[in-house]
Amino acid sequence: MDFKVLGRLMKIVFQDYPVHMTVVAVCIVLSAAIGVAPAVYIETVTRYIEEGLLSGWDAVSGKILSTILVMIVLYLASLILTTIHTQLMAHVTQGFLHKLRTRMFAGMQKLPIRYFDQNSRGDIMSYYTNDIDTLRQLVSQSLPQLFASGLTVLGLLLFMLYFSIPLMLIVF
Protein backbone atom coordinates (compact mmCIF):
# COMPACT_ATOMS: atom_id res chain seq x y z
CA MET A 1 0.00 0.00 0.00
CA ASP A 2 1.31 3.41 -0.94
CA PHE A 3 0.94 5.57 2.15
CA LYS A 4 1.74 8.76 0.22
CA VAL A 5 -1.40 8.31 -1.86
CA LEU A 6 -3.44 7.52 1.24
CA GLY A 7 -2.03 10.62 2.94
CA ARG A 8 -2.93 12.75 -0.08
CA LEU A 9 -6.43 11.34 -0.11
CA MET A 10 -6.95 12.04 3.60
CA LYS A 11 -5.51 15.55 3.15
CA ILE A 12 -8.08 16.25 0.43
CA VAL A 13 -10.94 14.89 2.56
CA PHE A 14 -9.85 16.95 5.59
CA GLN A 15 -9.45 20.08 3.44
CA ASP A 16 -12.94 19.71 2.02
CA TYR A 17 -14.64 18.75 5.31
CA PRO A 18 -12.47 19.82 8.28
CA VAL A 19 -15.28 20.16 10.84
CA HIS A 20 -17.10 16.99 9.79
CA MET A 21 -13.93 14.90 9.88
CA THR A 22 -12.89 16.31 13.26
CA VAL A 23 -16.30 15.43 14.71
CA VAL A 24 -16.07 11.96 13.12
CA ALA A 25 -12.61 11.41 14.64
CA VAL A 26 -13.82 12.50 18.09
CA CYS A 27 -16.89 10.24 17.82
CA ILE A 28 -14.72 7.27 16.82
CA VAL A 29 -12.26 7.88 19.67
CA LEU A 30 -15.04 8.20 22.25
CA SER A 31 -16.91 5.20 20.87
CA ALA A 32 -13.76 3.07 20.97
CA ALA A 33 -13.02 4.17 24.54
CA ILE A 34 -16.57 3.40 25.59
CA GLY A 35 -16.39 0.04 23.79
CA VAL A 36 -13.42 -0.98 25.93
CA ALA A 37 -14.92 0.23 29.23
CA PRO A 38 -17.41 -2.66 29.72
CA ALA A 39 -14.46 -5.00 30.30
CA VAL A 40 -13.78 -3.10 33.52
CA TYR A 41 -17.44 -3.05 34.49
CA ILE A 42 -17.84 -6.78 33.92
CA GLU A 43 -14.91 -7.36 36.26
CA THR A 44 -16.58 -5.05 38.80
CA VAL A 45 -19.93 -6.85 38.53
CA THR A 46 -18.17 -10.19 38.96
CA ARG A 47 -16.47 -8.89 42.10
CA TYR A 48 -19.83 -7.68 43.45
CA ILE A 49 -21.38 -11.07 42.77
CA GLU A 50 -18.56 -12.75 44.67
CA GLU A 51 -19.17 -10.35 47.56
CA GLY A 52 -22.89 -11.10 47.34
CA LEU A 53 -22.27 -14.83 47.64
CA LEU A 54 -20.44 -14.20 50.91
CA SER A 55 -22.54 -11.43 52.44
CA GLY A 56 -25.92 -11.84 50.74
CA TRP A 57 -27.71 -10.29 47.77
CA ASP A 58 -29.10 -7.33 49.71
CA ALA A 59 -25.60 -6.04 50.49
CA VAL A 60 -24.56 -5.77 46.83
CA SER A 61 -27.78 -5.47 44.83
CA GLY A 62 -27.60 -1.66 44.73
CA LYS A 63 -23.98 -1.73 43.59
CA ILE A 64 -24.70 -4.28 40.86
CA LEU A 65 -27.75 -2.42 39.58
CA SER A 66 -25.94 0.94 39.51
CA THR A 67 -23.00 -0.62 37.67
CA ILE A 68 -25.32 -2.25 35.13
CA LEU A 69 -27.11 1.09 34.69
CA VAL A 70 -23.77 2.79 33.97
CA MET A 71 -23.00 0.05 31.42
CA ILE A 72 -26.37 0.63 29.72
CA VAL A 73 -25.72 4.38 29.57
CA LEU A 74 -22.28 3.74 28.10
CA TYR A 75 -23.69 1.40 25.45
CA LEU A 76 -26.35 3.98 24.54
CA ALA A 77 -23.71 6.71 24.31
CA SER A 78 -21.62 4.46 22.06
CA LEU A 79 -24.66 3.79 19.89
CA ILE A 80 -25.36 7.52 19.56
CA LEU A 81 -21.73 8.31 18.76
CA THR A 82 -21.60 5.55 16.15
CA THR A 83 -24.81 6.84 14.55
CA ILE A 84 -23.42 10.38 14.42
CA HIS A 85 -20.15 9.28 12.88
CA THR A 86 -21.89 7.02 10.35
CA GLN A 87 -24.27 9.77 9.25
CA LEU A 88 -21.51 12.36 9.00
CA MET A 89 -19.33 9.96 7.01
CA ALA A 90 -22.20 9.33 4.60
CA HIS A 91 -22.50 13.10 4.04
CA VAL A 92 -18.73 13.53 3.72
CA THR A 93 -18.40 10.59 1.34
CA GLN A 94 -21.13 11.75 -1.03
CA GLY A 95 -19.81 15.31 -1.11
CA PHE A 96 -16.22 14.16 -1.48
CA LEU A 97 -17.08 11.86 -4.37
CA HIS A 98 -19.03 14.62 -6.11
CA LYS A 99 -16.11 17.02 -5.76
CA LEU A 100 -13.65 14.34 -6.88
CA ARG A 101 -15.69 13.55 -9.99
CA THR A 102 -15.95 17.27 -10.74
CA ARG A 103 -12.19 17.70 -10.35
CA MET A 104 -11.54 14.66 -12.54
CA PHE A 105 -13.88 15.95 -15.25
CA ALA A 106 -12.26 19.39 -15.17
CA GLY A 107 -8.86 17.73 -15.50
CA MET A 108 -10.09 15.49 -18.29
CA GLN A 109 -11.28 18.51 -20.27
CA LYS A 110 -7.74 19.87 -20.25
CA LEU A 111 -6.29 16.69 -21.77
CA PRO A 112 -5.19 16.80 -25.41
CA ILE A 113 -7.27 15.02 -28.07
CA ARG A 114 -4.54 12.43 -28.64
CA TYR A 115 -5.11 11.10 -25.08
CA PHE A 116 -8.61 10.04 -26.08
CA ASP A 117 -7.31 8.55 -29.34
CA GLN A 118 -4.78 6.43 -27.44
CA ASN A 119 -7.11 5.23 -24.63
CA SER A 120 -10.34 3.37 -25.06
CA ARG A 121 -13.53 4.85 -23.65
CA GLY A 122 -13.90 1.90 -21.30
CA ASP A 123 -10.63 2.70 -19.58
CA ILE A 124 -11.55 6.34 -19.16
CA MET A 125 -15.02 5.55 -17.83
CA SER A 126 -13.52 2.94 -15.48
CA TYR A 127 -11.84 5.77 -13.59
CA TYR A 128 -15.21 7.41 -13.03
CA THR A 129 -17.02 4.26 -11.97
CA ASN A 130 -14.84 1.51 -10.51
CA ASP A 131 -12.04 3.63 -9.10
CA ILE A 132 -14.36 6.22 -7.56
CA ASP A 133 -16.50 3.42 -6.06
CA THR A 134 -13.37 1.91 -4.51
CA LEU A 135 -12.53 5.30 -3.01
CA ARG A 136 -16.10 5.54 -1.70
CA GLN A 137 -15.69 2.30 0.19
CA LEU A 138 -12.25 3.31 1.47
CA VAL A 139 -13.38 6.72 2.75
CA SER A 140 -16.79 5.74 4.10
CA GLN A 141 -16.10 2.32 5.61
CA SER A 142 -12.54 1.02 5.59
CA LEU A 143 -10.61 3.93 7.07
CA PRO A 144 -13.07 4.72 9.89
CA GLN A 145 -13.30 1.01 10.75
CA LEU A 146 -9.51 0.66 10.70
CA PHE A 147 -9.17 3.70 13.00
CA ALA A 148 -11.85 2.41 15.40
CA SER A 149 -10.40 -1.11 15.46
CA GLY A 150 -6.90 0.19 16.09
CA LEU A 151 -8.10 2.29 19.00
CA THR A 152 -10.05 -0.64 20.43
CA VAL A 153 -7.02 -2.93 20.24
CA LEU A 154 -4.86 -0.25 21.85
CA GLY A 155 -7.41 0.24 24.64
CA LEU A 156 -7.66 -3.48 25.29
CA LEU A 157 -3.87 -3.77 25.41
CA LEU A 158 -3.76 -0.97 27.98
CA PHE A 159 -6.42 -2.72 30.08
CA MET A 160 -4.52 -5.99 29.87
CA LEU A 161 -1.37 -4.18 31.00
CA TYR A 162 -3.31 -2.65 33.88
CA PHE A 163 -4.80 -5.92 35.08
CA SER A 164 -1.97 -8.40 34.55
CA ILE A 165 1.27 -8.17 32.63
CA PRO A 166 2.00 -11.92 32.83
CA LEU A 167 -1.49 -12.76 31.52
CA MET A 168 -1.04 -10.26 28.71
CA LEU A 169 2.22 -11.93 27.75
CA ILE A 170 0.48 -15.31 27.72
CA VAL A 171 -2.17 -13.91 25.38
CA PHE A 172 0.55 -12.71 23.01
N, C-alpha and C positions, 0 to 999 in steps of 0.2 A: 504494500500500500504506500502510495506517495503522500507523505504527510504535508508536503508543501501545497499540493493541490487541495487537500482537506483544510489546511489553514486558510488558504485563499477563499475557499467556499464559505467557511465560517466567518471570515472577515466581511464578506459581502452580505451575509445574512445579518450580522450584527450592525453593519452600517445602515442597512435598510430598515431594520426593526430593533433599535437599541433598547427601548423600554420593554417591549414584548419579550425579548430574549432574556433580559435581566430578570423579569418577573418569572419567566419559565425556569431559569436557573435556580432562583430562590425557592420556587415551589418544589423542584426536584430535590434540592438539598434538604429541605424541611421534610418532605415525604420520605426520603431515604432514612433520615434520622429517626423519624417516627416509626418507620418500618422495623428498625432495629430495636427500639425501646421495649416492645412486648417480651423480648427475651429476658429482660431484667424483671419485668412484672410477673412473668410466669414463675421465675425463681422465687420471687417474694410471695406469691400465692402458695407455692409449694411449702415454703417455710411456715406460713400461717396455718396451713393444713396440718403440718407436723405438730405445731404448737397446739392446735385444736384437738388432736388425738390425745395429747397429754393432759391438757387442762379443760377440755370440753368445748363444744361448738359455740356456746354463748360468749366465751371469752374472745373469740377471734372472728365471729361472724361479721361484725361491723368493719373490721380491717379488711377482710376478704371482699366484702361487697363494695367498699370504697375503692379498693385496688381494681376490681373488675370494672367499676364505673369509669375510673381513669383510663383503663385500657379501651373501653368503648368510645370515650371521647377522643382518644388518640387515633383510633381507627377511623372515626368519622372525619377528623381533621385531615388525615391522610387521604381519605376518599375525596374530600373537597379540594385539597391541593392537587391531586391527580387530575380531577375534572378540569380545574382551572388551567393546568399546564397543557392538557390535551386540547382543550378548546383554543387556547392561545396559539399552540403549535399548528393547529388546522388553519387558523387565520394567517399566520406567518407563512406557512408552506404555500398556500394558494397565492398570496400576494407575491412571494418570492418567485414562484414559478412564472407568474404573469410577467413580472419585471425581467426575469431571465429570458423568457421567450421574446419579449420586446427588444431587449439588448441584442439577442442573437439575430433577430430579423433586421435590425438596424445595421449590424455588422455585415450581414449577408448582402444587403443592398449596396455596400461599398466594394464588394468583391468584383474583380474583372469578369467579363463575359467568358473568357477562356476557362475559368474555374468551373463553370456550369457545363462547358463542353467536355471537360476532362472527368467529371464526376457524374455518376448516374443520379437521377432524381431520388431513387430509393435510399441511397446513402445520405443525401442531404436531408430528406424527410426523417430518416432514422434519428438524426440528432434532435429533431423537434419532438419526436414521440418516445422512442425507447430510452434515450439518454436522459431526457428531462424526467421521465417517469422513474428512472433509477435514482435521480437526484431527489425526487419527491419522497421516495421511500427512505432515503438516507437522512434527509433533513427532518421529516416528520416522525419517523419511528426509530430508526437505527441509532442515531446519535443520542437522542434523549434517553433511550433505553440503555445504551452503553454507559452513559454518564450516571444514571440512577443505579445500575447494577454495580458499577465500580465503587460508588459511594456506599452501597449496602455491604459489599464485601469488606471495604475498609472499616466500616462501623462494626461489623461482626468480628473482624480481627482484633479491633481495639477492645471489644467486650471479652473476647477470649483471653487476651493479654491481662485484662483486669481480673478475671475470675481465676485463671490457672495457666501459668506459663507451661508447666509440664504437659498438661492436657492439650494445650494448643500445639505443642511440638509433636505430640502423638497424632493429632489430626493431620498435621502436615506430613 
